[in-house]
């Protein structure tokens, strides 16, 4: 895929490929069509065990303890001149796990654990020619998390960067297809952090699924991890050139 932006047809193809892999991995993604419209979105629900205290929400299980995950390369893209690639994710994942373990040990003594339900939606934005991640979170009693609680659930590795970058942050928006309030990761810098990933794949003549690569960058910001098995399950077909 040569372009650093995405059109709607390519987005649809990438979603179909991701769904095929998700089915093989039993990862829970589905396609939700909007009644009376040709539009739709990818959807996944997940439960996260967290520790909640008066100031912070941390993951109890670290999200990475049960399976390997493909973690964001965004930090290294800003700090290094070489293009980021999927191979870099292993090293970053290890660093995040170490940091997260320290945070869990420090915070778990002062809080109480809760299980929260997260609902993630992936939509296509015509304005930005990019996928967008919408999500919301609930307690098991059905109470929606506030924006402050959602912010507190962001891993400390990412919090400072998000707070310093208002164009790449978590906001409360109306879901464009459902008309309901959802949290959203703003997409205006998507092209910036996807460019080195796509260029590296192009130079190496490697197939790449734009949506899957993008999700591996933005998903961990809000607790949505992408198993590394996505890189090996399904072969060649990824995204159109």
QUILINTA-V203878 format. One record per pair of residues at least 24 apart in sequence whose ideal C-beta (glycine too) atoms are under 10 Angstrom apart, sorted by the first residue. I is the first residue (numbers start at 0). GAP is how many residues later the second one is. D is the distance in Angstrom with one decimal. If there is no record, write none. Layout:
BEGIN
i=I gap=GAP d=D
i=I gap=GAP d=D
END
This chain:
BEGIN
i=0 gap=193 d=9.8
i=0 gap=197 d=5.8
i=0 gap=200 d=7.4
i=0 gap=201 d=7.3
i=0 gap=206 d=8.4
i=0 gap=207 d=5.9
i=0 gap=208 d=8.7
i=0 gap=209 d=6.0
i=0 gap=212 d=9.4
i=0 gap=237 d=7.6
i=0 gap=238 d=4.5
i=0 gap=239 d=6.5
i=0 gap=240 d=6.0
i=1 gap=196 d=7.6
i=1 gap=197 d=8.9
i=1 gap=199 d=10.0
i=1 gap=200 d=6.0
i=1 gap=238 d=9.7
i=1 gap=239 d=6.4
i=2 gap=126 d=8.8
i=2 gap=188 d=9.4
i=2 gap=191 d=10.0
i=2 gap=192 d=9.8
i=2 gap=195 d=7.7
i=2 gap=199 d=9.9
i=2 gap=207 d=9.1
i=2 gap=236 d=9.9
i=2 gap=237 d=9.7
i=2 gap=238 d=9.4
i=3 gap=125 d=9.2
i=3 gap=126 d=9.4
i=3 gap=186 d=8.8
i=3 gap=187 d=4.9
i=3 gap=188 d=8.5
i=3 gap=189 d=9.8
i=3 gap=190 d=5.8
i=3 gap=191 d=4.4
i=3 gap=192 d=9.2
i=3 gap=193 d=9.1
i=3 gap=194 d=5.7
i=3 gap=195 d=7.9
i=3 gap=206 d=9.2
i=4 gap=123 d=8.1
i=4 gap=124 d=4.0
i=4 gap=125 d=6.7
i=4 gap=185 d=8.5
i=4 gap=186 d=5.9
i=4 gap=189 d=8.6
i=4 gap=190 d=9.6
i=4 gap=193 d=9.8
i=4 gap=205 d=9.2
i=5 gap=118 d=7.4
i=5 gap=119 d=9.1
i=5 gap=122 d=9.0
i=5 gap=123 d=5.5
i=5 gap=124 d=5.7
i=5 gap=125 d=6.8
i=5 gap=184 d=8.6
i=5 gap=185 d=9.2
i=5 gap=188 d=8.7
i=5 gap=204 d=5.4
i=5 gap=205 d=7.9
i=5 gap=208 d=8.5
i=5 gap=233 d=8.5
i=6 gap=117 d=8.8
i=6 gap=119 d=9.2
i=6 gap=122 d=6.6
i=6 gap=233 d=9.3
i=7 gap=30 d=10.0
i=7 gap=31 d=9.2
i=7 gap=116 d=5.6
i=7 gap=117 d=9.8
i=7 gap=118 d=7.0
i=7 gap=121 d=8.7
i=8 gap=115 d=9.9
i=8 gap=231 d=8.1
i=9 gap=114 d=9.4
i=9 gap=119 d=9.6
i=9 gap=199 d=10.0
i=9 gap=200 d=6.8
i=9 gap=201 d=9.0
i=9 gap=229 d=6.1
i=9 gap=230 d=5.5
i=10 gap=31 d=9.8
i=10 gap=111 d=9.0
i=10 gap=112 d=9.0
i=10 gap=113 d=4.4
i=10 gap=114 d=9.3
i=10 gap=115 d=9.9
i=10 gap=118 d=8.9
i=10 gap=119 d=8.6
i=10 gap=120 d=6.3
i=10 gap=199 d=7.6
i=10 gap=200 d=6.7
i=10 gap=228 d=9.4
i=11 gap=28 d=8.9
i=11 gap=112 d=8.0
i=11 gap=199 d=9.7
i=12 gap=196 d=8.9
i=12 gap=197 d=9.3
i=12 gap=198 d=9.2
i=12 gap=224 d=8.8
i=12 gap=225 d=9.2
i=12 gap=226 d=6.7
i=12 gap=227 d=6.2
i=13 gap=28 d=9.7
i=13 gap=108 d=9.7
i=13 gap=110 d=9.7
i=13 gap=117 d=8.1
i=13 gap=194 d=9.4
i=13 gap=195 d=5.1
i=13 gap=196 d=5.2
i=13 gap=197 d=3.9
i=13 gap=198 d=7.0
i=13 gap=199 d=9.2
i=13 gap=200 d=8.9
i=13 gap=201 d=9.8
i=13 gap=224 d=7.8
i=13 gap=225 d=5.3
i=13 gap=226 d=8.8
i=14 gap=25 d=8.6
i=14 gap=26 d=8.6
i=14 gap=27 d=5.6
i=14 gap=107 d=7.3
i=14 gap=109 d=8.6
i=14 gap=116 d=8.6
i=14 gap=194 d=9.2
i=14 gap=196 d=6.0
i=14 gap=197 d=9.6
i=15 gap=193 d=9.9
i=15 gap=195 d=9.9
i=15 gap=221 d=9.6
i=16 gap=190 d=9.6
i=16 gap=192 d=5.5
i=16 gap=193 d=10.0
i=16 gap=194 d=8.2
i=16 gap=195 d=7.6
i=16 gap=213 d=10.0
i=16 gap=217 d=7.0
i=16 gap=220 d=6.0
i=16 gap=221 d=6.5
i=16 gap=222 d=7.6
i=17 gap=24 d=7.0
i=17 gap=104 d=8.5
i=17 gap=191 d=6.3
i=17 gap=192 d=9.9
i=17 gap=193 d=5.7
i=17 gap=194 d=5.4
i=17 gap=197 d=7.9
i=17 gap=208 d=9.7
i=17 gap=212 d=7.9
i=17 gap=216 d=9.4
i=17 gap=220 d=9.9
i=19 gap=213 d=8.7
i=19 gap=214 d=6.1
i=19 gap=217 d=8.7
i=20 gap=188 d=8.4
i=20 gap=191 d=7.7
i=20 gap=206 d=9.4
i=20 gap=208 d=8.2
i=20 gap=209 d=5.4
i=20 gap=210 d=9.5
i=20 gap=211 d=9.6
i=20 gap=212 d=5.1
i=20 gap=213 d=4.9
i=21 gap=190 d=9.8
i=21 gap=205 d=9.6
i=21 gap=208 d=8.3
i=21 gap=211 d=9.3
i=22 gap=210 d=9.8
i=23 gap=205 d=8.6
i=23 gap=206 d=9.5
i=23 gap=209 d=5.1
i=23 gap=210 d=6.9
i=24 gap=42 d=9.4
i=24 gap=202 d=6.3
i=24 gap=204 d=5.6
i=24 gap=205 d=7.0
i=24 gap=208 d=6.0
i=24 gap=209 d=9.5
i=26 gap=40 d=9.7
i=26 gap=199 d=8.6
i=26 gap=200 d=6.7
i=26 gap=202 d=8.6
i=26 gap=203 d=8.0
i=26 gap=206 d=9.7
i=27 gap=92 d=9.6
i=28 gap=91 d=8.8
i=28 gap=93 d=8.5
i=28 gap=186 d=9.8
i=30 gap=91 d=9.9
i=31 gap=89 d=7.8
i=31 gap=145 d=8.7
i=31 gap=146 d=9.3
i=32 gap=144 d=9.9
i=33 gap=142 d=10.0
i=33 gap=143 d=5.1
i=33 gap=144 d=8.0
i=36 gap=140 d=7.7
i=38 gap=84 d=8.3
i=38 gap=85 d=8.3
i=38 gap=137 d=8.8
i=38 gap=138 d=6.0
i=39 gap=81 d=10.0
i=39 gap=83 d=8.7
i=39 gap=84 d=9.5
i=39 gap=137 d=7.8
i=40 gap=79 d=9.8
i=40 gap=80 d=4.9
i=40 gap=81 d=6.0
i=40 gap=82 d=4.6
i=40 gap=83 d=8.1
i=40 gap=90 d=9.6
i=40 gap=91 d=9.4
i=40 gap=93 d=8.0
i=40 gap=134 d=8.8
i=40 gap=135 d=9.2
i=40 gap=136 d=6.3
i=40 gap=137 d=8.8
i=41 gap=78 d=8.0
i=41 gap=79 d=6.8
i=41 gap=80 d=4.0
i=41 gap=81 d=8.1
i=41 gap=82 d=9.8
i=41 gap=89 d=8.6
i=41 gap=91 d=9.6
i=41 gap=169 d=7.9
i=41 gap=173 d=9.1
i=42 gap=76 d=7.2
i=42 gap=77 d=7.1
i=42 gap=78 d=5.5
i=42 gap=79 d=7.9
i=42 gap=91 d=9.7
i=43 gap=74 d=8.5
i=43 gap=75 d=7.7
i=43 gap=76 d=4.9
i=43 gap=77 d=8.3
i=43 gap=78 d=8.4
i=43 gap=91 d=9.4
i=43 gap=175 d=9.9
i=43 gap=180 d=7.6
i=44 gap=72 d=6.3
i=44 gap=73 d=6.8
i=44 gap=74 d=5.1
i=44 gap=75 d=7.5
i=44 gap=93 d=9.8
i=45 gap=70 d=9.3
i=45 gap=71 d=7.6
i=45 gap=72 d=5.1
i=45 gap=73 d=8.2
i=45 gap=74 d=7.2
i=45 gap=89 d=9.8
i=45 gap=91 d=9.8
i=45 gap=177 d=7.8
i=45 gap=178 d=7.0
i=45 gap=179 d=9.0
i=46 gap=68 d=5.5
i=46 gap=69 d=7.0
i=46 gap=70 d=5.6
i=46 gap=71 d=7.5
i=46 gap=93 d=8.7
i=47 gap=66 d=9.2
i=47 gap=67 d=7.2
i=47 gap=68 d=5.4
i=47 gap=69 d=8.2
i=47 gap=70 d=6.1
i=47 gap=89 d=8.2
i=47 gap=105 d=8.0
i=47 gap=174 d=9.9
i=47 gap=175 d=5.4
i=47 gap=176 d=9.4
i=48 gap=64 d=6.1
i=48 gap=65 d=7.6
i=48 gap=66 d=5.4
i=48 gap=67 d=8.0
i=49 gap=61 d=8.6
i=49 gap=62 d=9.8
i=49 gap=63 d=6.9
i=49 gap=64 d=5.8
i=49 gap=65 d=7.7
i=49 gap=66 d=5.9
i=49 gap=87 d=9.6
i=49 gap=99 d=9.8
i=49 gap=102 d=9.4
i=49 gap=103 d=6.5
i=49 gap=173 d=8.6
i=50 gap=52 d=9.7
i=50 gap=53 d=7.3
i=50 gap=56 d=5.9
i=50 gap=57 d=5.1
i=50 gap=58 d=9.2
i=50 gap=59 d=8.4
i=50 gap=60 d=4.1
i=50 gap=61 d=7.0
i=50 gap=62 d=5.3
i=50 gap=63 d=7.8
i=51 gap=55 d=9.6
i=51 gap=59 d=5.4
i=51 gap=60 d=6.2
i=51 gap=61 d=7.7
i=51 gap=62 d=5.4
i=51 gap=64 d=8.8
i=51 gap=87 d=9.5
i=51 gap=93 d=9.9
i=51 gap=97 d=7.9
i=51 gap=100 d=8.2
i=51 gap=101 d=8.9
i=52 gap=54 d=6.6
i=52 gap=55 d=9.1
i=52 gap=56 d=9.3
i=52 gap=57 d=5.0
i=52 gap=58 d=3.4
i=52 gap=59 d=7.6
i=52 gap=99 d=9.2
i=53 gap=56 d=8.3
i=53 gap=57 d=8.2
i=53 gap=98 d=9.9
i=54 gap=52 d=8.8
i=54 gap=55 d=8.9
i=54 gap=56 d=9.1
i=54 gap=97 d=7.3
i=55 gap=47 d=8.4
i=55 gap=50 d=9.5
i=55 gap=51 d=5.8
i=55 gap=54 d=9.1
i=55 gap=55 d=7.7
i=55 gap=95 d=9.9
i=55 gap=96 d=5.3
i=55 gap=97 d=8.6
i=55 gap=98 d=9.9
i=55 gap=100 d=8.4
i=55 gap=103 d=9.7
i=56 gap=50 d=8.7
i=56 gap=54 d=8.0
i=56 gap=57 d=8.6
i=56 gap=59 d=8.6
i=56 gap=80 d=9.9
i=56 gap=88 d=8.8
i=56 gap=91 d=9.9
i=56 gap=92 d=6.5
i=56 gap=93 d=8.7
i=56 gap=94 d=8.9
i=56 gap=95 d=4.3
i=56 gap=96 d=4.3
i=56 gap=97 d=8.7
i=56 gap=166 d=9.9
i=57 gap=42 d=7.8
i=57 gap=45 d=5.3
i=57 gap=46 d=5.6
i=57 gap=47 d=9.7
i=57 gap=48 d=8.4
i=57 gap=49 d=4.7
i=57 gap=50 d=7.2
i=57 gap=53 d=7.7
i=57 gap=94 d=8.6
i=57 gap=95 d=8.0
i=57 gap=97 d=8.2
i=57 gap=98 d=8.3
i=58 gap=41 d=6.5
i=58 gap=44 d=8.3
i=58 gap=45 d=6.9
i=58 gap=48 d=9.9
i=58 gap=94 d=8.0
i=58 gap=96 d=7.4
i=58 gap=164 d=6.9
i=59 gap=44 d=6.6
i=59 gap=47 d=9.7
i=59 gap=48 d=7.0
i=59 gap=51 d=9.5
i=59 gap=53 d=5.6
i=59 gap=54 d=9.2
i=59 gap=55 d=9.3
i=60 gap=39 d=9.7
i=60 gap=43 d=8.6
i=60 gap=52 d=9.9
i=61 gap=34 d=8.7
i=61 gap=35 d=6.2
i=61 gap=37 d=10.0
i=61 gap=38 d=4.9
i=61 gap=39 d=6.6
i=61 gap=41 d=9.2
i=61 gap=42 d=6.6
i=61 gap=93 d=9.5
i=61 gap=163 d=9.7
i=62 gap=33 d=9.4
i=62 gap=34 d=9.3
i=62 gap=37 d=8.0
i=62 gap=92 d=8.7
i=62 gap=157 d=7.9
i=62 gap=160 d=6.0
i=62 gap=161 d=8.6
i=62 gap=162 d=5.1
i=63 gap=29 d=6.7
i=63 gap=30 d=9.4
i=63 gap=32 d=7.5
i=63 gap=33 d=5.4
i=63 gap=36 d=7.7
i=63 gap=37 d=9.9
i=63 gap=156 d=9.2
i=63 gap=161 d=6.5
i=63 gap=163 d=9.9
i=64 gap=32 d=8.4
i=64 gap=35 d=9.7
i=64 gap=36 d=9.6
i=65 gap=159 d=9.5
i=65 gap=161 d=9.5
i=66 gap=158 d=7.8
i=66 gap=159 d=10.0
i=66 gap=160 d=5.1
i=66 gap=161 d=7.8
i=66 gap=162 d=7.6
i=67 gap=25 d=7.3
i=67 gap=157 d=9.1
i=67 gap=158 d=9.9
i=67 gap=159 d=6.6
i=67 gap=160 d=4.3
i=67 gap=161 d=7.6
i=67 gap=163 d=9.9
i=68 gap=24 d=6.0
i=68 gap=27 d=8.9
i=68 gap=28 d=9.1
i=68 gap=147 d=8.3
i=68 gap=150 d=8.9
i=68 gap=151 d=7.4
i=68 gap=155 d=9.7
i=68 gap=156 d=3.9
i=68 gap=157 d=6.2
i=68 gap=158 d=6.2
i=68 gap=159 d=6.5
i=68 gap=160 d=9.8
i=68 gap=161 d=9.8
i=69 gap=142 d=8.5
i=69 gap=143 d=8.8
i=69 gap=145 d=8.7
i=69 gap=146 d=4.2
i=69 gap=147 d=9.2
i=69 gap=149 d=8.6
i=69 gap=150 d=8.7
i=69 gap=155 d=7.6
i=69 gap=156 d=4.4
i=69 gap=157 d=7.0
i=69 gap=158 d=5.2
i=69 gap=159 d=9.1
i=69 gap=160 d=6.7
i=69 gap=161 d=6.9
i=70 gap=24 d=8.8
i=70 gap=25 d=5.8
i=70 gap=26 d=9.0
i=70 gap=86 d=9.6
i=70 gap=145 d=7.1
i=70 gap=146 d=8.8
i=70 gap=148 d=9.0
i=70 gap=149 d=5.5
i=70 gap=154 d=7.6
i=70 gap=155 d=8.3
i=70 gap=157 d=9.3
i=71 gap=24 d=8.5
i=71 gap=85 d=9.0
i=71 gap=86 d=7.8
i=71 gap=121 d=8.7
i=71 gap=144 d=6.7
i=71 gap=145 d=4.7
i=71 gap=146 d=7.4
i=71 gap=147 d=8.0
i=71 gap=148 d=5.2
i=71 gap=149 d=7.2
i=71 gap=154 d=9.7
i=72 gap=120 d=8.0
i=72 gap=123 d=8.1
i=72 gap=124 d=6.9
i=72 gap=127 d=9.7
i=72 gap=140 d=9.1
i=72 gap=143 d=7.8
i=72 gap=144 d=6.5
i=73 gap=84 d=8.6
i=73 gap=87 d=8.0
i=73 gap=94 d=9.0
i=73 gap=115 d=9.3
i=73 gap=118 d=9.5
i=73 gap=119 d=5.1
i=73 gap=120 d=9.8
i=73 gap=122 d=10.0
i=73 gap=123 d=9.7
i=73 gap=142 d=9.8
i=73 gap=143 d=5.3
i=73 gap=144 d=8.3
i=73 gap=146 d=9.3
i=73 gap=147 d=8.8
i=74 gap=82 d=7.8
i=74 gap=83 d=8.5
i=74 gap=86 d=7.6
i=74 gap=118 d=10.0
i=74 gap=142 d=10.0
i=75 gap=120 d=9.4
i=76 gap=115 d=8.5
i=76 gap=116 d=5.7
i=76 gap=117 d=9.5
i=76 gap=118 d=8.8
i=76 gap=119 d=5.5
i=76 gap=120 d=8.0
i=76 gap=140 d=8.8
i=77 gap=83 d=8.4
i=77 gap=114 d=9.5
i=77 gap=115 d=8.3
i=79 gap=116 d=9.3
i=80 gap=115 d=9.6
i=81 gap=114 d=8.1
i=81 gap=118 d=8.4
i=82 gap=112 d=8.2
i=82 gap=113 d=3.6
i=82 gap=114 d=7.1
i=82 gap=115 d=8.9
i=82 gap=116 d=5.4
i=82 gap=117 d=4.0
i=82 gap=118 d=9.0
i=82 gap=119 d=9.8
i=82 gap=120 d=7.9
i=82 gap=121 d=9.8
i=83 gap=109 d=8.2
i=83 gap=110 d=9.7
i=83 gap=111 d=9.7
i=83 gap=112 d=5.1
i=83 gap=113 d=5.7
i=83 gap=115 d=9.6
i=83 gap=116 d=6.8
i=83 gap=129 d=9.8
i=83 gap=133 d=8.9
i=84 gap=111 d=8.3
i=84 gap=112 d=6.9
i=84 gap=114 d=9.8
i=84 gap=115 d=4.6
i=84 gap=116 d=7.4
i=84 gap=118 d=9.7
i=84 gap=119 d=7.7
i=84 gap=121 d=8.6
i=84 gap=123 d=9.8
i=84 gap=128 d=9.8
i=85 gap=111 d=7.8
i=85 gap=114 d=8.6
i=85 gap=115 d=8.3
i=85 gap=120 d=8.6
i=85 gap=122 d=8.4
i=85 gap=126 d=9.7
i=85 gap=127 d=7.3
i=85 gap=130 d=7.6
i=85 gap=142 d=8.7
i=85 gap=144 d=9.7
i=85 gap=145 d=6.2
i=86 gap=113 d=9.3
i=86 gap=117 d=10.0
i=86 gap=144 d=9.6
i=87 gap=109 d=9.7
i=87 gap=112 d=9.5
i=88 gap=127 d=6.9
i=88 gap=128 d=9.6
i=88 gap=131 d=9.9
i=88 gap=137 d=9.1
i=88 gap=139 d=7.5
i=88 gap=142 d=9.0
i=89 gap=138 d=8.0
i=91 gap=65 d=9.3
i=91 gap=128 d=9.5
i=92 gap=127 d=9.0
i=92 gap=132 d=9.2
i=92 gap=135 d=8.5
i=94 gap=62 d=8.1
i=95 gap=59 d=7.0
i=95 gap=61 d=5.7
i=95 gap=62 d=9.2
i=95 gap=124 d=7.6
i=98 gap=56 d=7.9
i=98 gap=57 d=7.2
i=98 gap=58 d=5.7
i=99 gap=55 d=6.4
i=99 gap=56 d=8.4
i=99 gap=57 d=7.7
i=101 gap=54 d=9.5
i=102 gap=52 d=7.8
i=102 gap=53 d=6.0
i=102 gap=54 d=9.0
i=106 gap=49 d=9.9
i=113 gap=25 d=6.4
i=113 gap=26 d=7.7
i=113 gap=27 d=9.8
i=114 gap=24 d=8.2
i=114 gap=25 d=5.8
i=115 gap=24 d=7.7
i=115 gap=27 d=9.7
i=115 gap=29 d=7.1
i=115 gap=33 d=9.1
i=115 gap=37 d=8.0
i=115 gap=107 d=9.0
i=116 gap=25 d=9.1
i=116 gap=28 d=9.9
i=117 gap=27 d=9.1
i=117 gap=32 d=9.7
i=117 gap=35 d=9.2
i=117 gap=65 d=10.0
i=117 gap=104 d=7.6
i=117 gap=105 d=6.5
i=117 gap=106 d=7.3
i=118 gap=63 d=8.5
i=119 gap=62 d=9.8
i=119 gap=95 d=9.2
i=119 gap=99 d=7.9
i=119 gap=102 d=7.8
i=119 gap=103 d=9.2
i=119 gap=104 d=5.5
i=120 gap=54 d=7.1
i=120 gap=55 d=9.9
i=120 gap=56 d=8.3
i=120 gap=57 d=8.3
i=120 gap=61 d=7.0
i=120 gap=63 d=9.4
i=121 gap=89 d=6.8
i=121 gap=92 d=8.9
i=121 gap=93 d=7.1
i=121 gap=96 d=9.7
i=121 gap=97 d=9.6
i=121 gap=102 d=9.9
i=122 gap=52 d=8.1
i=122 gap=53 d=6.5
i=122 gap=54 d=6.7
i=122 gap=55 d=9.9
i=122 gap=59 d=9.8
i=122 gap=61 d=9.3
i=122 gap=64 d=9.7
i=123 gap=52 d=9.8
i=123 gap=63 d=10.0
i=123 gap=87 d=9.1
i=124 gap=51 d=8.3
i=124 gap=59 d=9.9
i=124 gap=62 d=5.5
i=124 gap=63 d=9.4
i=124 gap=65 d=8.6
i=125 gap=50 d=9.8
i=126 gap=60 d=8.4
i=126 gap=61 d=9.1
i=127 gap=58 d=9.1
i=127 gap=59 d=4.6
i=127 gap=60 d=6.2
i=127 gap=61 d=9.4
i=127 gap=62 d=6.4
i=127 gap=63 d=7.8
i=128 gap=58 d=9.2
i=128 gap=61 d=8.6
i=128 gap=62 d=7.8
i=129 gap=57 d=4.8
i=129 gap=58 d=8.6
i=129 gap=59 d=9.4
i=129 gap=60 d=4.0
i=129 gap=61 d=6.7
i=129 gap=64 d=7.8
i=129 gap=80 d=8.7
i=129 gap=81 d=9.7
i=129 gap=84 d=7.5
i=130 gap=56 d=7.4
i=130 gap=59 d=7.4
i=130 gap=63 d=9.8
i=130 gap=79 d=7.6
i=130 gap=80 d=5.3
i=130 gap=83 d=5.6
i=130 gap=84 d=7.6
i=130 gap=87 d=8.7
i=131 gap=41 d=9.3
i=131 gap=44 d=8.6
i=131 gap=52 d=6.4
i=131 gap=53 d=7.2
i=131 gap=54 d=8.3
i=131 gap=55 d=4.7
i=131 gap=58 d=8.2
i=131 gap=82 d=9.7
i=131 gap=86 d=9.1
i=132 gap=37 d=9.9
i=132 gap=49 d=9.7
i=132 gap=50 d=9.0
i=132 gap=51 d=7.1
i=132 gap=52 d=4.8
i=132 gap=53 d=9.8
i=132 gap=54 d=8.3
i=132 gap=81 d=8.6
i=132 gap=82 d=7.4
i=132 gap=85 d=5.4
i=132 gap=86 d=7.1
i=132 gap=88 d=8.5
i=132 gap=89 d=7.3
i=132 gap=91 d=7.6
i=133 gap=39 d=7.5
i=133 gap=40 d=9.8
i=133 gap=41 d=5.8
i=133 gap=42 d=8.5
i=133 gap=43 d=9.2
i=133 gap=44 d=8.9
i=133 gap=46 d=9.6
i=133 gap=47 d=9.9
i=133 gap=48 d=4.2
i=133 gap=49 d=7.0
i=133 gap=50 d=5.1
i=133 gap=51 d=8.2
i=134 gap=35 d=9.0
i=134 gap=47 d=6.5
i=134 gap=48 d=5.4
i=134 gap=49 d=7.8
i=134 gap=50 d=8.1
i=134 gap=84 d=9.6
i=134 gap=87 d=5.7
i=134 gap=88 d=8.8
i=134 gap=89 d=7.5
i=135 gap=36 d=9.5
i=135 gap=39 d=8.8
i=135 gap=44 d=8.2
i=135 gap=45 d=7.5
i=135 gap=46 d=5.2
i=135 gap=47 d=6.1
i=135 gap=48 d=10.0
i=136 gap=46 d=7.9
i=136 gap=85 d=8.6
i=136 gap=86 d=8.7
i=143 gap=37 d=8.1
i=143 gap=39 d=9.9
i=144 gap=38 d=8.5
i=145 gap=26 d=9.1
i=146 gap=24 d=8.0
i=146 gap=25 d=5.5
i=146 gap=36 d=7.1
i=149 gap=33 d=5.6
i=149 gap=72 d=7.6
i=149 gap=73 d=9.8
i=150 gap=32 d=9.5
i=152 gap=69 d=7.5
i=152 gap=70 d=6.5
i=153 gap=66 d=9.6
i=153 gap=67 d=6.2
i=153 gap=68 d=6.8
i=153 gap=69 d=8.2
i=154 gap=65 d=7.1
i=154 gap=66 d=7.6
i=154 gap=67 d=9.2
i=154 gap=68 d=7.8
i=156 gap=63 d=8.7
i=156 gap=64 d=9.4
i=157 gap=60 d=10.0
i=157 gap=62 d=7.4
i=157 gap=63 d=5.1
i=157 gap=64 d=9.0
i=158 gap=62 d=9.2
i=160 gap=60 d=9.1
i=161 gap=24 d=9.8
i=161 gap=59 d=7.0
i=164 gap=24 d=7.5
i=166 gap=25 d=9.7
i=167 gap=24 d=8.8
i=167 gap=25 d=8.5
i=167 gap=50 d=9.2
i=167 gap=53 d=9.2
i=168 gap=52 d=9.7
i=169 gap=51 d=7.8
i=169 gap=52 d=7.3
i=182 gap=39 d=7.6
i=184 gap=32 d=9.9
i=184 gap=33 d=5.3
i=184 gap=34 d=9.2
i=184 gap=36 d=6.5
i=184 gap=37 d=6.9
i=186 gap=27 d=9.3
i=186 gap=31 d=8.8
i=189 gap=24 d=6.6
i=189 gap=27 d=8.7
i=189 gap=28 d=8.1
i=192 gap=24 d=6.0
i=192 gap=25 d=8.8
i=197 gap=41 d=9.0
i=200 gap=37 d=8.5
i=200 gap=38 d=9.2
i=201 gap=39 d=8.5
i=205 gap=30 d=9.7
i=205 gap=32 d=8.3
i=206 gap=27 d=9.8
i=206 gap=28 d=8.2
i=206 gap=29 d=5.4
i=206 gap=30 d=6.7
i=206 gap=31 d=3.5
i=206 gap=32 d=7.1
i=206 gap=33 d=9.9
i=206 gap=34 d=8.9
i=207 gap=30 d=5.1
i=207 gap=31 d=5.9
i=207 gap=33 d=10.0
i=208 gap=25 d=9.1
i=208 gap=28 d=8.5
i=208 gap=29 d=4.4
i=208 gap=30 d=5.2
i=209 gap=28 d=8.2
i=209 gap=29 d=5.1
i=209 gap=30 d=9.4
i=210 gap=27 d=9.8
i=210 gap=28 d=8.0
i=211 gap=26 d=7.8
i=211 gap=27 d=8.7
i=212 gap=25 d=8.9
i=212 gap=26 d=8.8
END
